[in-house]
Every structure is written in structure tokens, then in C-alpha cells.
Amino acid sequence: MQRTVDVATSFAATLTRVGSGISIGALGARPEQPLELYEFEACPFCRKVREALSTLDLEARIFPCPKGGGRYRPEVRRRGGKEQFPFLVDPNAGREMYESDDIVRHLFDRYGDGKVPAWLAPGAFSRVTLTLASGFRPGRGLRARPSVAPEGPLELWSFESSPFCRIAREALCELEIPYALHNVAKGSPGRESFVARSGRMMVPFLVDPNTGTELFESADIVRYLEETYGAPGR
Ligand SMILES: N[C@@H](CCC(=O)N[C@@H](CS)C(=O)NCC(=O)O)C(=O)O
């Protein structure tokens, strides 16, 4: 029952955002070095940037910064001067940026065709629906929970609007686990190599090089993350 509610509310969040991030748009130049995004899953402004990454078929190194988190928040404060999220580092452009609208504009200018889709543009529609989407997932991907840091980053194949990928990302976020995010939205040129790598076109797909684990299925991924990196009572 709990799982049904979980999937249904995640699906509702996707519908609220009219599926933004389900498929790719016009792609421009590709970054030579990976983008870095400091964010947390529940933050509506971070959601907007993740939707842009998915639409533009961009990979990113994700550094989860849930409220109360001590693993990556200090880095954002050190680099940018304040704890505000999202915070994007684009080494290709020599930019370190706050403000979701500026980040989205930068991403579409540099890695798209320069046109920000209407549902990602500044304004009431995106503000209200992004906030509503977070409202369907109260408390999920919001606060840090005790965890053990992995030795190295994990890898997640995902796309932003998948209800199941969201469930996996929320757990990664709350446990402050860094990961390489491979976006494979519909139409992504990366799908072919993903299928060659994983054996089938299904996301989320988690790889943990620290333990040699590879998993499909959001429920299994959440269980694995809790058992491996969750630290109850710490
Ligand atoms: N105008 C900013 C607003 C960003 C913002 O308010 N982010 C919130 C999270 S949703 C934040 O950083 N809060 C501080 C915190 O979480 O400590 C944007 O669009 O990026």
C-alpha cells in the first residue's frame, strides 16, 4: 500500500509538471567537462534545473545538499558565499552560478538552441507547478539523514520526469550520496550505449562501483542505499 501511494504521488508530481524532462529537445554543443550541480530533490528551483538537464541530454555530477546536510553544503558556501540551491558549476564556461532562471538560460544558450521552453521559462506557470510538484512529495528529498559517505560517486541512469527515478534520487539525496547522473530521456542519443551497457532500456539503473553492485527497480535501489549507506542512530 505504501509503495502504491509512493508511486502515485511521484506520478502526480510528474503530471503537475506536464512531463517536463521526459524527452529531449533541440541539442547544441556538448560539454567537454562534466557539469556539477549542487541541489536537493525537493527544491522546486533545483527541479527546474534538473528538467533542463534532462531536456538537453546533459550529464552532471550531482552533489546532494538536503537541509541539515553537512557533506556538500559547506563547499557551496565556500565557493559562492551562501547556501542557496541550485548551484551550478560549469567548468567549460568558467561559470559558478546561483539562480535557477539564470542557470536554465545558460544551459539552453550553451547546450541547446538558445530557446528556453515555455514550461521552463520564468513566470507564474513554472513557479506554481514546480512548487506543487514538490507538494506531492512532502518531506521527500528534503532533509539529510544519517549516512556513511561512499568512497567514490555512484552512477544513476535516469530522466527527470520518471516517477520511479524520482524515488531513487530522493534516497540518494537524503543520504547525501554523490552520483554521476546520466540523463536518458526519450530521444536521448545516450540510450543506445545505455542499453548496450545495462541490457535493457529501463530506468532507474544504479551502479555502485564501490561495491560492484548494479540494480534496476527503484524499490530495490532504495533498499540497497539504506542498507549500504544509511546509518540509523548515528
Ligand atoms: N531564486 C532562487 C531561489 C533559490 C532558493 O530559494 N532555494 C532554496 C531551496 S528551494 C534554498 O536554497 N534555501 C536555502 C537552504 O535550503 O538552505 C532560484 O531560482 O534559484
Ligand as a Chemical Component Dictionary entry (heavy atoms), coordinates in Angstrom:
data_LIG
# 
_chem_comp.id                   LIG 
_chem_comp.type                 NON-POLYMER 
_chem_comp.pdbx_formal_charge   0 
_chem_comp.three_letter_code    LIG 
# 
loop_
_chem_comp_atom.comp_id 
_chem_comp_atom.atom_id 
_chem_comp_atom.alt_atom_id 
_chem_comp_atom.type_symbol 
_chem_comp_atom.charge 
_chem_comp_atom.model_Cartn_x 
_chem_comp_atom.model_Cartn_y 
_chem_comp_atom.model_Cartn_z 
_chem_comp_atom.pdbx_ordinal 
LIG N1  N1  N 0 15.687 32.491 -6.863 1  
LIG C1  C1  C 0 16.425 31.301 -6.497 2  
LIG C2  C2  C 0 15.730 30.700 -5.309 3  
LIG C3  C3  C 0 16.504 29.512 -4.784 4  
LIG C4  C4  C 0 16.005 29.085 -3.416 5  
LIG O1  O1  O 0 15.252 29.813 -2.737 6  
LIG N2  N2  N 0 16.422 27.890 -2.997 7  
LIG C5  C5  C 0 16.117 27.409 -1.670 8  
LIG C6  C6  C 0 15.722 25.925 -1.717 9  
LIG S1  S1  S 0 14.238 25.637 -2.628 10 
LIG C7  C7  C 0 17.353 27.467 -0.810 11 
LIG O2  O2  O 0 18.455 27.478 -1.310 12 
LIG N3  N3  N 0 17.178 27.501 0.513  13 
LIG C8  C8  C 0 18.263 27.531 1.421  14 
LIG C9  C9  C 0 18.508 26.201 2.032  15 
LIG O3  O3  O 0 17.953 25.198 1.599  16 
LIG O4  O4  O 0 19.312 26.187 2.959  17 
LIG C10 C10 C 0 16.459 30.349 -7.677 18 
LIG O5  O5  O 0 15.568 30.387 -8.544 19 
LIG O6  O6  O 0 17.427 29.567 -7.791 20 
# 
loop_
_chem_comp_bond.comp_id 
_chem_comp_bond.atom_id_1 
_chem_comp_bond.atom_id_2 
_chem_comp_bond.value_order 
_chem_comp_bond.pdbx_ordinal 
LIG N1  C1  SING 1  
LIG C1  C2  SING 2  
LIG C1  C10 SING 3  
LIG C2  C3  SING 4  
LIG C3  C4  SING 5  
LIG C4  O1  DOUB 6  
LIG C4  N2  SING 7  
LIG N2  C5  SING 8  
LIG C5  C6  SING 9  
LIG C5  C7  SING 10 
LIG C6  S1  SING 11 
LIG C7  O2  DOUB 12 
LIG C7  N3  SING 13 
LIG N3  C8  SING 14 
LIG C8  C9  SING 15 
LIG C9  O3  DOUB 16 
LIG C9  O4  SING 17 
LIG C10 O5  DOUB 18 
LIG C10 O6  SING 19 
# 
